[in-house]
Amino acid sequence: MKAKHNYYILMLAVVFFTITGCKKILNQPITGQYTNADYFTNDANTILAVNAAYTSLTFTDASSNAIWVLGDVASDDAIKGGSAGDQSDFQLVNDFNINPSNSAVEAVWKRYFQGVFTCNVVTDGLSGNTQGISDTVKKQSLAQVKFLRAYYYFVLTTCYGNIPIHLKVETPTEAQKPVSPQAAIYAQIEKDCTEAAAGLPTSWKGADLGRVTKGAALALLAKTYLFEQKWALAASTAQAVDNLGIYTLLPVFSDNFSAATKNNSEGVFSVQHKSGLTPFQGNNLNVWFAPRSINGYGFFYPTQSLVNNFEKSAGGVDDPRLDYTMARAGHPYFDSPFDPTWTTTGYLSKKDCQPLSEIPVTIKGDGDLNYQAIRFAEVLLIEAEALNESGNSSGALAPLNRVRKRARESYLFDKTLTGYGTVPAGLLPDITTTDQSQLRDIIRKERRSELALEFHRFFDIIRYGSAYANSALSDVPLFNYNANKFFPIPQSERDSNPKLGL
């Protein structure tokens, strides 16, 4: 059975492109079956297996990677959108009328545990006799998949709480095991991130651009510590990312979400997409989030609550991140006039969408944008939050104000902004208060604006605690913090794993 599982996923490793821009596919047929002993025998095969471990990250099918539903549609930042009967299970998430058979709940579980499985194929394959594999490839391969496994488990435990831990390729019988407490999941994530950081380079070049790096491993570790409320470790690990000296905030916020400027100095961990390739590697969110009038599906509408979170200056000038993040009346939707009838909330998401000049209606579902899983701006906000919560509120001001400074100074670099060349008076001023409670609210508000519609919001709402969550989701009658802080383990897992202990 183990050989059968290995054969299946290693076939995927050969069939899929590398996720980092390779534009050729292997056209040689595979015959026979492979086990670890006769597959992991050279660098080329090992790299192919590692490449397969990246595929679960992608948004080549927005319905099978429905983290946008669990991360934002479940929150106060977005609603499902679309027609009333289209993707009704996504609306049930929106309403917190969620059962274990919900398709979004099933999709995320299957997608990210498939990612865990592909990582375990590599760790198993590199645990035996690997004399045909160079030391560098072995070291870097193990480090990459340990980071990826940590990332998959981070998503899974923030979504589902206590879950089973699988650290090797298992037979169906071995895979039947009880859930482990979330603390154990976090401990495994910490271990994988620490080992990954030790084996990863700070950057990659050429065809390897887009692979995970030491900075990505440290950033995920810092975020894990933050979710565990290990404040001192979260702050020091975030500072370690900064101390690498390779990440900066882009002068113009919107360049984080432009195909022309992807894989930039702010992207700590970016999920790679490329249009026009076979097999398909495009960003399918582009069609899901675009309005129907230009061949989109019309999902994922930002809320008025999110709009209200963005600051205004005393003179009424909006935080420029508002219009970088969403389209609204009086402002264009990229290179198309905005039509208020496109959306029931009055707003459309822009971060995962592209103008028609880049992706025309004929290939609307084949977008070019990367998904920014972790940006340097988030690392700075992790540092600020952790310092404030650990009692060093004065120390929290510097990283927080770096994020605010970049946002307001978009006016100095973006010629499309009205008033370009001068920062509007009083817009996003530096924060000076060192009152811990006040600063906590400011940092939470800043994080919401900076990371809006990047699929993080619901998990922040939950980790802030019941009082915050009940206030944020007060307009959702069925929401109950204790019942809904985690999504239900899917029915498919309940059926196949009687040892869950639920």
N, C-alpha and C positions, 0 to 999 in steps of 0.2 A: 504493500500500500504506500509506503514511503517513497519507493521508486516511482510509482505512478504519479504521486503529487509533484515530485521533483521534475519529472518529464513534462508535466503540464505547464508549470510556470517557466521552465527553461525554454520551452517552445515560445512562450510569450517574449522571453528575453531576446530571442533571435528575430522574431517577427517585428517587434517594435523598433522604431528609430531610437537613437539616443535622444534624450530629452533636451540636449544641449546644442541643438542646431545641426546635427548631421543630416544631410539631404540625400543620402543614398540608402537603399534598402538591400538587404541580402536576398538574392534570388535563387540561392541554392536550396534545394529541398532537404528536409531533415528526415532521415530514415532511422528506424530503430528507436530504442529508448535509452535515456541517459540517467545515470545515477550520479551522486556527488563524486564518486571515485573516477568516473571517466568523462565528466564534464569539466570540473574545476581542475584542468590540467595545464592551462596556459593563460596568459594575460588577456587575450582577446575574448575568450569565453567568459572570464571573470567580469570583465567590463560590461559585456552584454547583460549578464545577470544583474549587475548593479543598476544598469540603465532601466531594467524592468521594474526595479524597486521604486523608481521615481514616478511611474505612470499613474498611480492612484492619487497623486497630488493634483492632477490636471483637471481643467474644466472643459474637456473636449465634449462632454455631455453634461449639461447643467442639471439634469434631473437625477443622474446617478451620483453626482457629487453635490448633494443638496445641503452643504454646510451653510450656504447663504440663507436657506430657510430656517435652520435651527439657530444660526447665529444672529440674524437680523430680522427676519419676518416674525420670529417669536418675540422680538423686543419692541420697544417704543420707537424705533427708528424707521421702520418700513412696514408696509402691508403687502399682502400677496399680489394684488393687482389682477389683471386679466379679467376674463368673464367669470360670472358667478360659478359656473359648473366646471370650469377648466382647472385641472389640478386641485380638485376639491380637498385632497388630503393636506395640501399646503395651507389651505384656508383653515383647516381644523387645527393646525399648528398655530396659526395666527390667533385662533379663538381659544386655545388650550383645551380643546375637546379631542384629546389625543389618546389613541389606544395602541397597543404593541404592534398592530398590523399597519400602522400609518406608513405610507410609502416613503416619506422623507426620513422618518426614523429608521426604517429598514435600509434605505439607500446609504446613509452615512455610515451605519454600522458595517455593512458589507464592503463598502468602498475602502474604509480605513483599516479594517481587519485584513482585507486582501493586501493592502500595503504592508501590514505587519508580516503576513505570510511570505511575501516576496523578499522582505529583508531577512527573514529566518532561513530562507533558501540559501542566501549568500553566507550568513554566519555559520550554518551547518556545513556548507560546501568548503569553507576555508578553515574548518576545524581539524581536518585530517591531513593527509600527505599532500602538500602543495609545492613540491620541489620544482614543478614546471612553471610556477608563478613567481614573478619577481617580488622582492621584498617591498618595494615601493608600491606596486599595484595592490598587493595584499593588504598592506597597512592602510592605504587610502581607501580601498574598497570597504574594509571592515568599518572604518571611521564613517564613511558616507552612510552605510546602511544602519549603523547604530544611531546616527542623528535622525535618519528618516523614521526608524522605528520609534524613537522618542517622540518625534513630531506626531506620528499617527496615534500613539498612545495618549499624548497630550490632548489631541482633539477628542478621542474616544472617552477619556475620563471626564473631561469638562462637559461632554454631552450626556454621558450615561452614569457617571459616578463610579460605583463599585462594579468592576468588570473582570472577566477571566484574564489571566496573563499567559501568553503563549510566547515562549522564547526559543522554540525549535520547531522544525517541521514535525507534525504529529499525525498519527493515524486518527481516523474518526473516533476511535475509542479513547485514545489519549487526549484528544481535544475536548472531551467531556469532562469538565472540571468546574468547581464552584467559583463564584466571583471572589476576587481579592479586594480588600478595603482600599479606598482611594489613596490612603497613605502609602500603601505598598506600590501602587501604580506610580505615584510621584517618585518614590525611591528608585524605581527602575528607570524612570525618565532621567533622574539626576545622574545615575550611573552611566547610562548610555551617552548622555550629553558630555559628561566629563571625559569619558574615554574617546568620544568622537573629537572633542576639542584638541586632545593630545595628538591625534593622528591626522588632522586635516590641515591643509595649507591655508594661509590667509587669503589667497586669491587663486583663480585659475585663468588660463589664457586660451585663446584660439577656440578650437572645437569643444574644449572643456568648460568654456564660460557658461555659468549657470549652475554648475555643481555646487553642493553645499560646502561651506567654509568653516574655519575655526570661529569666525565672528558669529556665524549663524548658530553654531552649537552653544557658544557662550550666551547669546541672546535668548535662545530658548531656555537655557538653564536659568537665566535671570527671571524670565517670565514664569517659569515653574516655581521658583522660590517666592515670587510675588503672590501667586495663587495659594501657596502654602502659608503665606504670611510670615515667611522667614525674612524679615525686613532687612536685616544687616547683610545677609548673603545676597539678597536681590540687588541691593544698592551696590555692593562691591563688585558683583559680577557684571552688572550693567556698566559700571565704570571701567571694567576690564575690556569691554567691547570698545568703548570710547578710546581707551589707551592704546588700542591697536593702531590708531592713527590713520585709518584708511576710509572711515565713514564720515560723511558730511551731510548736512541738510542742503538740498538743492535750493538755489536762489528763488525759483518759482515752484510753488507747491504742486501745480498741475503737471509738471514734468515727470512726476512719479507715475502718472497714468497716461502717458503718451508713448505710442509705439516707437517714435523717433528718438526717444531718450531713455529707453528701458535698459536694464542692466547698468544702472548708474551708481553713484557713490552713496546714495541713501538706501538702496536696496540691500538689506542684510540677508534676506532669504526670499528669493523670487521664484515663483513657479513659471516655468518657461512655456510659451506658446508661439506657434509660427503658422501663418496661413499658407495655403497653397501647396501643402505637402501630402504625400501618400506614403504610409498611413496618415490619417488625419491627426493633426496636432494643433488645430486652431482653438481659440477661446470662444466657446459656444455661449458664454454669458452675453456676448454682444447681441445675439438675436433674442435671447430671452428678455433682456431688459430694455430693448428698443421698442418704440411705439409701433403699433400695427400699420400705421399709414406708410411707413418706410420698410415694411416687410419684417418687422419684429413681432414678438409675442405679447408684449405689453405687460410684463410682470414687474414686481419689485418697485413699488411706489414709495418714495420718502414721505414721512409724516410731517404735519405741522409742528408737532412736538420737537422733532429734530431741527427744523428750521429755526424754531424759537431758541434753541440752545446756542446758536451762533451769535456772537456779540455784535453790537453796533457802537459806533463812536457817538459822542454827545451830539455831533452834527448829523447823525443818521446814516453814516457810511457803514455798510456791512463788512464784516470779516470776509476777506476775499475768498476764503475757503468755501464759503456757502455756494458761490456760483461756480467754483471749480468742481464741487461735489455733485451738484444737481442743476437741472434746468428748471426754469420757472417763467411765468408771464413777464414780458418785457425784456427777456434775455434769450439769446439764441440757443438752440440745441445743436451745438457744434456748427456745422455749415448749413443747418436747416432752420427756418423760422419756428419758434415754439408755438404749438397750438394747444391751448388749455383743455380742449376736448380729449387730448391723448391720455389723460390721467384723472382719476377721481379725487386725488389729493391736491392737485395743482402742481405736482413736482415729478420729475423724472431723474433717476440715478444716471450719473455720467462716468463714474470711476472705472467701470468695466466695459465701456462702450466707445465706439470710434465713429468719426465722421464718415459720411458717404464718399468723400473724396479718397478715403483710405480703404474702406470695406464697403463696396456698393451693395445694393439690394440683392443682387444675384448671388452673392456669397456671404449673406448677412451672418450666418452662423459660423463663419470661419475667421474669427478675429485674430488680431496680431498681438494683443496686449498680454503681458505677463500679469499674474496675480501676485500682488505684493503681500506675502504672508507675514513678514516682519520687516518693518522699516526702521531706520535709525531714529526717526522721530519717536517711535514707540519705545525704543531703548531708553531715550532720554526721559520719557514720561514714567517709565518703570523706575528709573533712578530717582526721579523727583518724588514719586509716591512712596517709595520705600524709605527714603531719607526722612520724609515728613512723618511717616508712621513710626519710625524708630526714634523719633524725638529730635531729629536734626532738621527742624523746619527751615532754619536759615540756609542750610546747605541745599535744600530742595529748590531754592529760588533760581539758582544758576541754570540747571538743566530745563526747568519749566520755562524760563524766560528765553532760552535759546529757541524753543519751539515757537513761542509767540512772536519773537523777533523775525524769524523767517517768514511767518504768515503775513505780518504787516508790511514787511519790506518787499513782498511781491510787487508792490507799487513801484519799486525802484528798478525792477528788471523786466516786468511784463508790459510791453507796449500796448497791449489790447485793453488794459485797464483804464477807465476814465480817470484822468488826473495823473496818469503815468509820470513818474519822475519825482513825485513828492508823496510822502506818507501822510495820509489825512490826519489832521490833528486829533489826538486822543484815541486813535485806533489801536486796540490791543496793547495797551501800555504794559510795561514791566510790572509784575506783581511784587509788592513789597511787604505784605503782611507776613508775620511769622506766627500768627495764632494757628495752632495745629488744626483746629476744627474748621476754621475759615479756609485755610489752605487746602484741606482735604476736599472740600466742596469745589474749590477752584480747579484743582488738579483733575477731579472727576469730570468736571464740565469741559476742561481743555481736552482731555482724552476723547470725550465723545465727539467734539468737533473735529479734531485732528484725524481720528480713525473712522469717521462716519462711513457707513455702508461698506466696510471692509470685513464684515462678518464676525466682529468681535463683541458687539454690544450686549447681547443677551448674557454672555458668560461674565461680563463685568457686572451687569445688574445683579446677577445671582451672588457673585463673590462679595459684593458690597453689603449683603445681608438683607434680612426680611423687611426691615423698615423701609430701606431704599427701594427694594424690589416692589413691595406692595404699593408704594407711591408711584413709581415709574409705570406700573402696569395697572393702575387703579381703574382704568376704563375697560379692563378685560374682566368681566364678571366671573369667569370660570378659573381665573388664575389663583392658585394657592401656593404660597412659597414652599411649604414643606412637601406638598405633593408634586410640584412642578419644577423644583430646582434642578432636577435631572429628567431627561426623557426616558421613557420606558425601554428596557431591553427588548429588542424586537421579537415578534412571535416566532420568526424563523429560528432564532437562537434558542428560544424556549422549547421549541419542538425537537430540535436536534441535540440539545444538551440538557438532559434531565437532572444533571448534578449542579445546576446553577445555584440552588438553594433559595430560590425566590418564594 
